[in-house]
Amino acid sequence: MEELAALAGGFAVAVTPYNIALMVLGIVLGVVIGVLPGLGGANGVAILLPLTFSMEPTSAIIMLTSIYWGALFGGAITAILFNIPGEPWSVATTFDGHPMAQRGKADEALVGAFTSSFVGAIFAVALITFLAPAVAKFALKFGPAEFFAVQFLTFASFIGMGRGSPAKTIASMCLGFALACVGLDGVTGSLRMTFGHEELLNGFKFLVAVIGLFGIGEILTSMEDGLKFSGADAKLKMDAVIRTWRQLPKMTGTFIRSCIVGCWMGITPGGATPASFMGYGLAKRFSKNGKNFGKGELEGVVAPETAAHAAGTAAMLPMLTLGIPGSPTAAVLLGGLLIWGLQPGPLLFVEQKDFVWGLIASMYMGNVVGLVIVLTCVPLFAAILRVPFSIIAPAIVVVCAIGAFTVNNAMFDVWMMLVFGVLGYLFTKLGYPLPPLVLALVLGDQAESSFRQAMLISQGDVTVFWSNWLCGAIMTLGVVMAFWPLVSGVIAKFRGPDRVAKAA
């Protein structure tokens, strides 16, 4: 009851015409930022941070977090319509979102993405409201060994839960690990696989790779089929929201699983990107329609979006309670708090009570306002597909090139985007999955650092990953997942003769 009373006081602080106007402005800017590949929520918040220095801290943080919510919503738009993830965590959304758009169901995919994003965010905000102190203490238990265990479980889940060839999944993941190793070694400082190119000192940028693999790769595949001079089926169906909402109650289990995974990855902090992949993998494994995933299944859009938004929102919890940012955007917001003279930590809830609860109240309001704005614009977003591909393809290439260039302001990244585009095209033609490669590319560096730090602490003793119940449980589950295709294959082989005998 004490939390509810404090939350009511927070709404009194947040619900003013001025703050609501800032909220709407922030969400609109965030949607634009989310749509443009290469910018991202963290970059958008960082760019606009100076504009808030003259504001009151509460109003400033409301605007900045609203930009973040808008970016979370906006990242799904280009992922669904053009197979170009606007944000790293939108990669998993492309797996079923874009096939739905190709089948004339872009409006349903967008409504499903926006609604599930809202559900994941609200679940995480409720967690922040009621469980902040307890969850913060739990997050302190995570060290290098625990972080590696979580990352290993993420990799193993793709092998154990995937319905494709495990060999191709592992091959794709190994290539991703190799690409993640390029650049400066974070532990020893030595150079790895740069081949004399100074541009590779910092390795391959994840956004450049994703833009190439999915954006350019999709365009190359479409060009092979022939440039269409007529638009796709994208009628302005005003009842899209109601039609889609009627299907969502059947996915309650997916919502719950993705919310839990997302909050876990946001608090620990694992991040929104691995959360979206894990949410998708779990949904694919447990869904009745798992075989149809990748062909345009609404549940395949709901799962990653719910998990990503839950993780992105839950990342605010360790930032507020411990001063430990759980995501790049939370790190930028942490810098803003310090600039405004606010010190994140347990005392923030005592010394700046109005600010903290005003922020939490704005999280509820910001997501509600954001949902209303994006749902209202669904027919407009979906109608973009009516533009002939022969016209829109060059525009997509230009946007992709701009997005790749703005990552480092270097032409080298544009050339690398084209190389990754050809690689994505070849992977599609040869039947190799792209998601494991992308996952290994984004998490490979972090996983390597966590593993080596754990080895240094334990002086090379591998049993450090089973040194406590938390790390041991996660690691054991990861080992089971990694070998599950082999185990299930052996079980099926032994069951085969029994079934034949019974049939006889």
Buried (B, 14 or more C-beta within 10 A) or exposed (E): EEEEEBBEBBBEBBBBEEBBEBBBBBBBBBBBBBBBBBBBBBBBBBBBBEEBEEBBBBBBBBBBBBBBBBBBBBBBBBBBBBBBBBBBBBBBBBBBBBBBBBBBBBBBBBBBBBBBBBBBBBBBBBBBBEBBEEBBEEBEEBBBBBBBBBBBBBBBBBBBBBEBBBEBBBBBBBBBBBBBBBBBEEEEEEBEEBEEEEBBEEBBBBBBBBBBBBBBBBBBBBEEEEEBEEBBBBEEBEEBBEEBEEBBEEBEEBBEBBBBBBBBBBBBBBBBBBBBBBBBBBBBBBBEEBEBBBEBBBBBBBBBBBBBBBBBBBBBBBBBBBBBBBBBBBBBBBBBBEBBEBEBBBEBBEEBBBBBBBBBBBBBBBBBBBBBBBBEBBBEBBBBBBBBBBEBBEEBBEBBBBBBBBBBEBEBBBBBBBBBBBBBBEBBEEEBBBBBBBBBBBBBBBBBBBBBBBBEBBEEEEEBBBBEEBBBEBBBBBBEBBBBBEEEEEEEEEEEEEEEEEEE
